[in-house]
Amino acid sequence: MHEMALSQSLVDLIESERRAHDFARVRTIRVTLGAFSNVEPEALRFGFEIASRGTVAEHAELLLDLTPARAWCMPCGESMTLSRRDEGCPRCGRHQLMPESGDEMRLTELEIA
């Protein structure tokens, strides 16, 4: 379960921000997860609950914004949303797709107290 390691990295990042900006606790954490990030949202929530114990992020609300995967077709120039990695271009049917987004996991917002 790599979500536990990701959760710990998220808590480490929050603790680093706490040292840099001197806040007492975190109320809300917003994370963007791409559709192809290979992160299971519920496993991340569970891991975060454990990893945040005893930190400024304990009891913080973890909000996950799930974003679709996007790609650009090299042969025809179509930009599209993908639901599967093996999907072809809806316009020309080819599979020469350049990923634009969808594999990210990004801390986007902290609400602090």
N, C-alpha and C positions, 0 to 999 in steps of 0.2 A: 504494500500500500504506500505508494510514493506521496500520497496526499498528506501523510503525517510529516514527512520531511518538508513539504511545501508549507504546511501550517507552521512549522517551527521557523522556517525562513521568513515567513510573514511576521511572526511575533518578533523575531530578531530585528527586522526592518523597522517595526513600530518602536521597539525599545531604542534603536539608534536615533529615530526621530525625537523621542522623548528626551534623550540626552542633549540633542542639538537645540531643542526648542523649549525644554523645561515645562512640561505639562504634567498634571497629576493623574489623569486617566483618560481613557478613550471611550466615547459613547457609541460611536458607529464607525464601522470600517466598510468601505465599498471597494469591491474587487471586480474587475472585468475578466471574464473567462470566455475565450473563443471556443466555438463549437468543436474544433479539432485540437483542443489543448490537452486532451487525454486526462482531464481532471474530472473526477466524479464529484459533483457539487455536495452531495450529502456526506461523502467521506471527508471532504475538505472541512465542512462544518463540524463534524465530529472531531477531527484532528485539531482544529483550531480551538475548540472548547477545552481540550486536554492541554494543548501547548500554551494556552494563554493563562492557565491557572497561576496565580501568584504574581502576575504582571499587571501593568497599567491597562492591558487589554482584556483582563478578566471581566466577564459579564457584558462585554461590548456586543452590540448587534452586528453580525456579519451579513452584509448585503452583497449578493452576487448578481452581477449584470451579465447575462449570457448573450454573446454576440454571434451572429452567423459567420460562417467561413465565406470569403469572397475570393474570386480568382479572375484572371484576365486570359482570354484565349489568344494565343500567339498567331494562329493562322488567320482568324477573322476579326480580331480586335474587340470581341464582345466581352463585357464585364458582367459577371454573374454571381449569384449566391449559390453555394454548394450545400447539399444535404449529405453527400457521401464523398469520400476521398476518390473513389474510382469513377465518379460521374464525368461524363463528357460534356462538351459545349452544347447548350440547347439550340444554338443557331446552326452550327456546322457538324456537330457530332464528334469532332476530334477531341483527343485527350492531351493536347499540348497546352496545358494550363499553367499559368504562372500564379502561384498563391499571392494574394494581396493582404489578407488578414484571416484570422480564425484560429491561430495556434497560440495566442497570447494569454498570459495571466499577468494582470497588472493591478497594483494597488493604486486606486485612482482618487480616494478621498478618505480623510480621517476627520471625524468630528470629535474634538477634544474638550476636556473640562479643566 
